[in-house]
Amino acid sequence: MSQTLSSHPTLTPNLNTTLRPNATPSPSISLARSLVGHNYDSLLAMEPLALFLEQLDTDHAETRVDAMRRCFVVANAIGREATLTKLIPFLAKHIHARTDLLAELSNAAAVPTGTEEDDEILLILAEQLGQMVFCGLIPGHRALCLLPILERLAGVEETVVRDKAVESINGIIPLLFVEHKTVSGKEEEEARITCVRTAPGLILAMMKRMAGADWFTAKISACSVLPCVYQFFNQMKPNSTFTKISGFDDGSSNSNNNSNSGGSVEDTKSDLRQMFRALSEDDTPMVRRGTGKNLAKYVEAVAKLPYGKKGAVGGPIAYEFVIPGGKDETMIKKIVSQDLKNQVYEEVVPIYQALCADEQDSVRLMAVSASGSVGCALGLDGSMCSDVVLPMIKAGAADVSWRVRSHLAKDFAVVARSQGFHESSRRAELSSVFESYSALLQDVEIQVRGSAVENIARMAQLGGADLFKAHIAPLLTQLTDDNAMEIRSKLAKTIMDCCDESICTTLTDKVILQDLKPCLECFLNDEFPEVQLHILSKLSRVTRLLNQMDAVVQSIVAMTKAQNWRVRESVSLMLPHLAEARGVNYFQDQLLEVWMKLLSDQVADVRTACVNGMPKLLSVTGSAWVQREVMSRYVLIYDE
């Protein structure tokens, strides 16, 4: 019976979603027992949608959860039209009734709450609805009917449900812009035209309801959705108009489809900016924190900067820009006109400054992390950034809350490079930024120092050798001797990044030998293998300088006998690079026997590392030397 029931269309596991019940669900037995009044034959004969509805209607919590997990499978089984005309309307009414009942039971009419099973059902539904659109079952121009359900889910009390609903909303909204999209079929074209005509008004109505909700949960979600909505209206022609709609049918008796007077795109964007300002001034700290968390994406939207690689569901694009210089800097200065700079300066910067000075550190830490996006939204204008962003950076680096300092330190390189201070005329401001960074490197809190240390290579690339030697190099000795292994490990990694030409090109060989070599020597003798491995695994980046690093080479040779096999593995890969740095004679006299012993190491990965190092050794010594000195030893090892 179990095997037969598992062949039912709605019992096919959904492989397109991340929410899976302990791998592959197979609830046939429990399903048959939980659906009262149905025997084996009737279950087998049921249509997919009918079985789904039966499962949701049962009192068995596990069965209801299982049914919702298969919502996407049911939609696939019944097809697009049945999904839109039967399944989605049912889900809208079902969720509306359930959340209303739960709200009544919890005596919080605006905030539906419930059991863990109820929250899990809502979480799964929030993801499944998004999947229906992202996977193409419901095309973007027919996805408007999903927004009322997701809006409802974005107002519940459980955070993970709200976050998933917001993620789905943000993923769907860009797909609703179908003005220039080509579709096939008369019905699809009519649906596209309807979407073009009604989507702006429906989205704006949803945004107003969320931002003006009585309870803070919907407002928090509004903070996350508003930047995406703003980007939607950025795509529309500035002089275009649309019909404002006060509500849309979500299956409730209170909703309506009344149309008001037409609205313009620019007026709508002005309304959205006023909404965000009102949210940033909300009395509830969680709402202000929501605005701080989404401030970066919001200010980028106001400046008309595009989405990042992950689109609407990704993070701020400021983290992806490669600046200063290059096509990204050119693109920013081209997109952000003087009018947009002024708009950001006048309407968004005051919000940014207020949130950075908020009494709650959970708000300040989010706002100060958006400093990089604010700089990009100001068009990398050094003068404007010096006036409004630099004071916030200084204040954040000296904030009384270590969490604020840690958040700023984590993104410090992104913040620093986005202010336009790389221009020669702004050298004083850049030096001031490095002073704040130096303070974070010396912070009393381990978490702050650790976050700051990870940015050393990128800060060196930004400031060049002069600012590196003035503000960072004097602190390296202190950081190298830090009592916290975590700090030493991160410093070892970032120091090797300073020697990577794909990350940092500003430090000369002289600076590396003078300021970084002592750190390498110290870390290779560290008591923790993790610290040693960060150096060994990337030491090939300074092969050209190893002939001037006697202590480093001696440490490498000594580590061929290290107890940790991962250290020996890294040494095995490094030895051929010593042949390149010190010459073939040195390798033959000092390292060949050591290398052959490693080739007979009891750990297979160490032996494999020696074999993997052969191409490098061959390129350095030549085939004749390898045949004469190495192959004979290989034969002996094979015979043994």
C-alpha positions as a printed Julia matrix, in Angstrom:
640×3 Matrix{Float64}:
   0.0    0.0     0.0
   2.76   2.45    0.92
   4.62   1.91   -2.34
   1.44   2.33   -4.41
   0.34   5.49   -2.65
   3.77   7.01   -3.09
   3.18   6.97   -6.85
   0.33   9.48   -6.49
   1.22  12.79   -8.24
   1.06  14.81   -5.05
   3.4   12.45   -3.21
   6.25  13.1    -5.62
   9.03  14.91   -3.73
   9.5   18.54   -4.66
  13.11  18.85   -5.76
  12.85  22.49   -6.76
  12.66  23.94   -3.25
  15.04  24.13   -0.34
  12.44  23.15    2.24
  12.51  19.37    2.32
  11.27  17.14    5.14
  14.32  15.12    6.14
  15.38  14.36    2.56
  12.62  12.56    0.63
   9.08  12.59    2.08
   7.08   9.39    1.93
   4.09   9.8     4.27
   1.78   7.28    2.58
   0.9    5.24    5.69
   0.34   8.24    7.98
  -1.55   9.95    5.17
  -3.95   7.02    4.79
  -4.52   6.9     8.54
  -5.03  10.65    8.97
  -7.64  11.16    6.24
 -10.77   9.92    7.98
 -13.47   8.49    5.74
 -11.16   7.52    2.89
  -9.98   4.01    2.2
  -7.09   2.83    0.1
  -8.99   2.76   -3.2
 -10.57   6.2    -2.76
  -7.2    7.78   -1.93
  -5.65   6.27   -5.02
  -8.46   7.6    -7.22
  -8.43  11.16   -5.87
  -7.36  14.05   -8.07
  -4.17  15.87   -6.97
  -5.99  19.05   -5.95
  -8.69  17.11   -4.09
  -6.09  15.17   -2.12
  -4.25  18.41   -1.32
  -7.44  20.01   -0.01
  -8.24  16.93    2.07
  -4.8   16.99    3.64
  -5.05  20.66    4.54
  -8.48  20.12    6.08
  -7.36  17.38    8.47
  -6.59  17.9    12.16
  -3.34  15.96   11.76
  -0.56  18.57   11.94
   2.05  16.48   10.15
  -0.33  15.83    7.27
  -1.08  19.55    6.84
   2.63  20.34    6.8
   3.23  17.56    4.28
   0.42  18.88    2.08
   1.91  22.37    1.99
   5.33  20.96    1.12
   3.73  19.5    -1.98
   1.92  22.67   -3.01
   4.31  23.28   -5.89
   3.97  19.64   -6.99
   0.18  19.96   -6.96
   0.42  23.12   -9.04
   2.59  21.31  -11.56
   0.16  18.4   -11.66
  -2.98  20.47  -12.28
  -1.39  22.97  -14.66
  -1.17  26.76  -14.87
  -4.82  27.61  -15.45
  -6.15  25.41  -12.66
  -3.47  26.78  -10.37
  -4.54  30.36  -11.08
  -8.31  29.74  -11.0
  -8.59  27.12   -8.23
  -5.46  26.62   -6.15
  -4.4   30.26   -5.6
  -7.92  31.5    -4.66
  -8.24  28.61   -2.21
  -4.86  29.38   -0.65
  -5.8   33.06   -0.34
  -9.02  32.26    1.54
  -7.39  29.48    3.57
  -4.51  31.65    4.77
  -6.78  34.62    5.41
  -9.15  32.54    7.52
  -6.35  30.8     9.4
  -4.39  33.95   10.2
  -7.56  35.75   11.27
  -8.47  32.89   13.6
  -4.98  32.75   15.06
  -4.98  36.51   15.54
  -8.28  36.32   17.4
  -6.97  33.55   19.63
  -3.81  35.5    20.41
  -5.74  38.75   21.1
  -3.57  40.6    18.61
  -5.79  41.32   15.66
  -3.06  42.7    13.44
  -0.47  40.01   14.13
  -1.36  36.4    13.4
   0.42  33.97   15.69
   0.13  30.25   16.17
   1.75  26.92   16.83
   5.03  25.71   15.39
   3.09  23.64   12.84
   1.12  26.7    11.74
   4.32  28.73   11.38
   5.95  25.94    9.41
   2.98  25.78    7.04
   3.15  29.54    6.48
   6.92  29.4     5.94
   6.62  26.63    3.36
   3.8   28.44    1.57
   5.83  31.67    1.39
   8.6   29.8    -0.39
   6.37  27.65   -2.59
   4.52  30.67   -3.97
   7.79  32.24   -5.01
   8.92  28.99   -6.6
   5.8   28.89   -8.78
   6.95  32.14  -10.39
  10.7   31.64  -10.37
  10.36  28.22  -12.02
   8.07  29.57  -14.73
   4.86  27.77  -13.77
   3.22  31.17  -13.29
   4.77  33.8   -15.61
   5.5   37.24  -14.22
   2.61  38.96  -15.99
   0.15  36.59  -14.24
   1.75  36.66  -10.79
  -0.18  39.62   -9.36
  -2.63  37.24   -7.68
   0.16  35.94   -5.43
   0.96  39.3    -3.85
  -2.1   39.45   -1.51
  -1.16  36.1     0.05
   2.49  37.06    0.41
   1.49  40.45    1.82
  -0.55  38.63    4.46
   2.41  36.37    5.29
   4.74  39.39    5.47
   2.72  40.66    8.43
   2.81  37.6    10.69
   4.72  37.51   13.94
   7.2   34.74   13.13
  10.36  36.34   11.71
  11.38  33.52    9.38
   7.93  33.53    7.76
   8.1   37.27    7.17
  11.59  37.06    5.75
  10.66  34.3     3.32
   7.52  36.17    2.23
   9.56  39.33    1.65
  12.1   37.35   -0.35
   9.34  35.99   -2.58
   7.73  39.43   -2.97
  11.07  41.0    -3.91
  11.7   38.23   -6.42
   8.28  38.61   -8.04
   8.03  42.42   -8.29
  10.75  42.84  -10.97
   9.01  40.16  -13.04
   5.82  42.24  -13.03
   7.46  44.85  -15.27
   6.41  43.37  -18.61
   5.88  46.52  -20.67
   8.4   45.42  -23.29
   7.96  41.66  -22.89
   6.74  39.51  -25.78
   4.28  36.7   -25.05
   2.54  34.18  -27.29
  -1.22  33.72  -27.5
  -4.14  36.1   -27.28
  -4.96  35.28  -23.64
  -1.37  35.74  -22.54
  -1.16  39.08  -24.38
  -4.36  40.25  -22.68
  -2.92  39.19  -19.32
   0.29  41.08  -20.09
  -1.6   44.26  -21.01
  -3.68  43.95  -17.82
  -0.5   43.56  -15.78
   1.07  46.63  -17.41
  -2.05  48.65  -16.64
  -2.74  47.48  -13.09
   0.56  46.34  -11.58
   1.88  49.81  -10.58
  -1.34  50.69   -8.77
  -1.6   47.32   -7.04
   2.03  47.38   -5.92
   1.68  50.93   -4.58
  -1.53  50.01   -2.74
   0.21  47.02   -1.14
   3.14  49.2    -0.14
   0.87  51.78    1.5
  -0.99  49.13    3.49
   2.21  47.56    4.75
   3.87  50.86    5.66
   0.69  52.14    7.33
  -0.16  48.96    9.23
  -1.15  49.17   12.89
   1.42  46.61   13.99
   5.19  46.72   13.63
   5.61  43.37   11.86
   4.13  44.54    8.56
   6.13  47.77    8.81
   9.36  45.82    9.18
   8.52  43.91    6.01
   7.64  47.19    4.3
  11.19  48.39    4.96
  12.54  45.4     3.02
  10.05  45.6     0.15
  10.16  49.36   -0.45
  13.59  49.48   -2.18
  12.43  46.84   -4.66
   9.19  48.72   -5.29
  11.19  51.9    -5.87
  13.35  50.07   -8.42
  10.15  48.91  -10.16
   9.03  52.51  -10.67
  12.58  53.45  -11.76
  12.05  51.21  -14.78
   8.92  53.08  -15.83
   9.09  56.18  -18.0
   9.27  59.3   -15.79
   6.34  61.0   -17.52
   4.07  57.93  -17.57
   0.92  57.66  -15.47
  -1.08  54.78  -14.05
  -4.33  54.13  -12.21
  -4.06  54.16   -8.44
  -5.88  51.28   -6.76
  -6.85  51.35   -3.11
  -6.82  47.57   -2.67
  -7.1   44.23   -4.4
  -9.03  41.06   -3.84
  -7.2   38.83   -1.42
 -10.18  36.74   -0.46
 -11.2   38.94    2.45
 -14.44  40.81    2.88
 -12.63  44.05    3.6
 -10.62  44.25    0.41
 -11.81  46.13   -2.64
 -10.81  46.99   -6.16
 -11.79  50.64   -6.16
  -9.77  52.83   -8.51
  -8.78  56.35   -7.65
  -7.38  59.13   -9.81
  -4.31  58.47  -11.93
  -0.85  58.85  -10.48
   2.48  59.79  -12.04
   5.71  57.88  -11.61
   7.6   60.82  -10.1
   4.8   61.57   -7.61
   4.72  57.9    -6.65
   8.46  57.81   -6.01
   8.07  60.92   -3.88
   5.38  59.09   -1.9
   7.7   56.12   -1.44
  10.47  58.37   -0.14
   8.03  59.87    2.37
   7.01  56.34    3.45
  10.62  55.38    4.09
  11.23  58.55    6.07
   8.12  57.85    8.19
   9.32  54.29    8.82
  12.76  55.58    9.83
  11.09  57.81   12.44
   8.79  55.12   13.81
   8.56  54.83   17.58
   9.31  51.1    17.47
  13.06  50.33   17.45
  12.5   47.17   15.36
  11.01  49.25   12.55
  13.87  51.74   12.66
  16.26  48.81   12.62
  14.44  47.55    9.53
  15.03  50.87    7.78
  18.69  50.79    8.78
  19.05  47.24    7.5
  17.6   48.2     4.12
  19.01  51.71    3.91
  21.81  50.62    1.56
  19.47  49.11   -1.02
  17.06  52.03   -0.64
  19.63  54.76   -1.25
  20.95  52.85   -4.26
  17.4   52.66   -5.63
  16.91  56.4    -5.16
  20.16  56.98   -7.07
  18.95  54.59   -9.81
  21.9   52.25   -9.35
  21.12  48.77  -10.72
  20.62  45.53   -8.82
  23.62  43.36   -8.01
  24.35  39.92   -9.45
  21.62  38.25   -7.38
  18.99  40.75   -8.43
  16.26  42.0    -6.15
  16.85  39.28   -3.55
  20.57  40.03   -3.29
  22.5   42.57   -1.27
  23.57  46.13   -2.1
  25.55  46.48   -5.31
  28.13  48.67   -3.53
  29.69  45.45   -2.2
  30.25  44.24   -5.78
  31.78  47.39   -7.25
  35.47  47.29   -8.08
  36.52  50.84   -7.28
  38.42  53.1    -7.51
  39.01  53.1   -11.24
  37.58  50.9   -13.94
  34.17  50.55  -15.53
  32.26  50.51  -12.22
  33.41  53.99  -11.27
  32.59  55.23  -14.77
  29.12  53.66  -14.59
  28.36  55.23  -11.2
  29.34  58.71  -12.33
  27.34  58.29  -15.52
  24.15  57.07  -13.83
  24.13  59.36  -10.78
  23.37  62.76  -12.22
  23.66  66.01  -10.28
  19.88  66.04   -9.77
  20.0   62.55   -8.26
  22.91  63.57   -6.03
  20.91  66.5    -4.76
  17.87  64.3    -4.19
  19.93  61.8    -2.19
  21.62  64.62   -0.28
  18.37  66.36    0.61
  16.02  63.44    1.26
  18.07  60.33    2.14
  21.15  61.69    3.88
  19.11  63.16    6.79
  17.58  59.69    7.32
  21.06  58.15    7.22
  22.43  60.64    9.73
  19.48  60.22   12.08
  19.75  56.43   12.05
  23.51  56.6    12.63
  22.79  58.69   15.73
  19.86  56.55   16.96
  19.75  55.73   20.66
  19.56  51.99   19.87
  22.88  50.42   18.9
  21.02  47.77   16.85
  19.83  50.64   14.61
  23.17  52.45   14.46
  25.13  49.36   13.46
  22.84  48.76   10.48
  22.9   52.38    9.36
  26.65  52.87    9.57
  27.19  49.77    7.43
  25.26  51.52    4.64
  27.91  54.24    4.37
  29.41  52.62    1.28
  26.1   52.65   -0.57
  25.49  56.26    0.48
  28.86  57.22   -1.0
  28.02  55.46   -4.28
  24.57  57.09   -4.34
  26.3   60.46   -4.03
  28.18  59.62   -7.21
  31.54  59.15   -5.45
  31.51  62.9    -4.94
  34.37  63.51   -2.52
  33.07  66.91   -1.46
  29.6   65.67   -0.52
  30.93  62.52    1.14
  33.38  64.57    3.15
  30.52  66.64    4.52
  27.96  63.93    5.32
  29.54  60.46    5.34
  33.01  61.0     6.81
  31.64  62.27   10.16
  29.47  59.16   10.42
  32.49  56.92    9.72
  34.48  58.64   12.45
  31.58  58.42   14.88
  31.02  54.75   14.08
  34.68  53.9    14.66
  34.49  55.55   18.09
  30.98  54.36   19.02
  30.48  53.26   22.62
  28.91  50.0    21.41
  31.4   47.39   20.25
  28.74  45.9    17.99
  28.56  49.13   16.0
  32.36  49.27   15.7
  32.45  45.6    14.66
  29.82  46.1    11.95
  31.69  49.06   10.55
  35.03  47.24   10.71
  33.56  44.29    8.82
  32.66  46.45    5.81
  35.31  49.11    6.25
  37.09  48.6     2.92
  33.77  48.85    1.04
  32.88  52.01    2.96
  36.29  53.62    2.5
  36.59  53.01   -1.25
  33.07  54.35   -1.97
  33.62  57.94   -0.84
  35.6   59.32   -3.78
  38.57  60.02   -1.51
  40.98  58.17   -3.84
  41.36  61.32   -5.92
  44.56  63.25   -5.24
  42.66  66.33   -4.09
  41.03  64.29   -1.3
  44.18  62.83    0.24
  43.51  64.5     3.61
  40.07  62.88    3.87
  41.5   59.48    2.93
  44.15  59.85    5.6
  41.4   60.64    8.1
  39.59  57.43    7.07
  42.79  55.47    7.67
  43.09  57.0    11.14
  39.65  55.62   11.99
  40.66  52.27   10.55
  43.83  52.26   12.64
  41.7   52.8    15.75
  39.59  49.76   14.86
  42.74  47.64   14.44
  43.67  48.57   18.03
  40.2   48.08   19.49
  39.93  46.36   22.86
  37.29  43.93   21.59
  38.49  40.81   19.77
  35.5   40.81   17.42
  36.26  44.37   16.3
  39.96  43.74   15.72
  39.16  40.51   13.87
  36.73  42.24   11.52
  39.16  45.1    10.9
  42.14  42.82   10.24
  40.3   41.09    7.39
  40.28  44.39    5.46
  44.03  45.09    5.57
  44.79  43.95    2.01
  41.94  45.95    0.45
  42.79  49.0     2.53
  46.42  48.71    1.4
  45.22  48.64   -2.2
  43.12  51.75   -1.6
  45.69  53.82    0.3
  48.89  52.7    -1.37
  52.25  52.06    0.23
  52.47  55.48    1.94
  49.24  55.22    3.94
  49.9   51.52    4.59
  53.26  52.33    6.17
  51.87  55.31    8.06
  48.75  53.72    9.59
  48.86  49.91    9.27
  52.47  48.73    9.26
  53.25  50.12   12.77
  50.47  47.94   14.18
  51.5   44.66   12.55
  53.92  43.66   15.31
  51.26  44.19   17.96
  48.69  42.22   15.96
  51.18  39.43   15.23
  51.64  38.93   18.97
  47.9   39.16   19.72
  46.8   36.71   22.4
  43.75  35.7    20.4
  44.5   32.94   17.9
  41.57  34.14   15.8
  43.29  37.5    15.23
  46.6   35.9    14.27
  44.86  33.49   11.9
  42.98  36.27   10.1
  46.1   38.44    9.98
  48.12  35.6     8.45
  45.5   35.19    5.75
  45.2   38.89    4.94
  48.98  39.37    4.87
  49.23  36.76    2.13
  46.4   38.58    0.34
  48.61  41.67    0.4
  51.05  39.66   -1.73
  48.35  38.59   -4.2
  48.44  40.76   -7.31
  44.75  40.09   -7.97
  43.9   41.76   -4.63
  46.68  44.22   -3.86
  49.18  45.71   -6.29
  50.36  48.76   -4.37
  52.89  47.16   -1.99
  56.38  46.96   -3.42
  58.84  44.15   -2.74
  60.7   46.51   -0.42
  57.59  47.04    1.71
  56.9   43.29    1.79
  60.44  42.52    2.95
  60.51  45.3     5.49
  57.03  45.11    7.0
  55.54  41.71    6.16
  58.55  39.4     6.38
  58.74  39.58   10.21
  55.09  38.56   10.36
  55.73  35.57    8.08
  58.61  34.42   10.24
  56.52  34.7    13.39
  53.44  32.96   11.97
  55.42  30.01   10.57
  56.49  29.31   14.14
  53.03  29.82   15.63
  51.77  27.14   18.0
  48.53  26.72   16.05
  48.65  24.83   12.71
  45.76  26.92   11.38
  47.93  30.04   11.47
  50.86  28.23    9.86
  48.67  26.86    7.08
  47.38  30.29    6.08
  50.99  31.25    5.34
  52.2   27.97    3.82
  49.24  27.53    1.49
  49.87  30.9    -0.18
  53.61  31.39    0.3
  54.16  30.69   -3.4
  52.95  34.27   -3.98
  56.33  35.53   -2.72
  58.53  32.89   -4.35
  60.56  35.64   -6.02
  61.53  36.97   -2.58
  62.35  33.72   -0.78
  66.06  34.09   -1.58
  65.95  37.11    0.75
  63.99  35.33    3.5
  66.47  32.96    5.17
  64.45  32.6     8.39
  61.3   31.78    6.41
  63.11  29.09    4.41
  64.59  27.56    7.56
  61.16  27.42    9.14
  59.76  25.66    6.07
  62.5   23.04    6.18
  61.95  22.48    9.89
  58.22  22.01    9.3
  58.81  18.96    7.12
  58.77  17.05   10.41
  55.68  18.73   11.81
  53.23  16.49   13.64
  50.22  17.95   11.86
  49.9   16.21    8.48
  48.2   19.19    6.89
  51.29  21.25    7.62
  53.49  18.58    6.01
  51.13  18.53    3.02
  51.5   22.28    2.51
  55.27  22.04    2.91
  55.37  19.32    0.25
  53.66  21.66   -2.2
  55.97  24.51   -1.23
  59.35  22.79   -1.61
  59.47  22.96   -5.44
  58.99  26.74   -5.14
  62.13  26.84   -2.98
  63.96  25.21   -5.86
  62.85  28.12   -8.03
  63.84  30.7    -5.41
  67.13  29.21   -4.19
  68.27  27.28   -7.25
  68.55  23.64   -8.24
  71.81  23.07   -6.36
  70.27  24.25   -3.11
  67.3   21.96   -3.61
  69.54  19.0    -4.4
  71.81  19.58   -1.43
  69.29  20.64    1.21
  65.81  19.55    0.21
  65.88  16.53   -2.08
  66.2   13.94    0.67
  63.6   15.73    2.76
  61.24  15.78   -0.21
  61.73  12.07   -0.86
  60.92  11.3     2.78
  57.7   13.22    2.42
  56.99  11.13   -0.69
  57.01   8.12    1.63
  54.89   9.78    4.32
  52.31   7.59    6.02
  49.53  10.04    5.11
  48.34   9.65    1.52
  47.52  13.35    1.09
  51.11  14.29    1.9
  52.42  11.85   -0.71
  49.87  13.16   -3.21
  51.04  16.73   -2.56
  54.6   15.69   -3.5
  53.33  14.19   -6.73
  51.28  17.31   -7.47
  54.41  19.4    -6.99
  56.32  17.51   -9.68
  55.23  19.74  -12.62
  56.6   22.8   -10.8
  59.83  21.01   -9.97
  60.17  19.81  -13.56
  59.71  23.34  -14.91
  62.48  24.59  -12.61
  65.07  21.81  -12.86
  64.5   20.42  -16.34
  63.76  16.91  -17.48
  67.38  15.73  -17.48
  67.84  16.53  -13.8
  64.55  14.85  -12.89
  65.49  11.69  -14.77
  68.91  11.6   -13.17
  68.09  12.53   -9.57
  64.41  11.72   -9.04
  63.36   8.83  -11.27
  65.92   6.44   -9.79
  64.56   7.16   -6.32
  61.02   6.63   -7.61
  62.04   3.21   -8.85
  63.46   2.29   -5.44
  60.25   3.4    -3.73
  58.22   1.34   -6.21
  60.38  -1.75   -5.66
  60.04  -1.43   -1.92
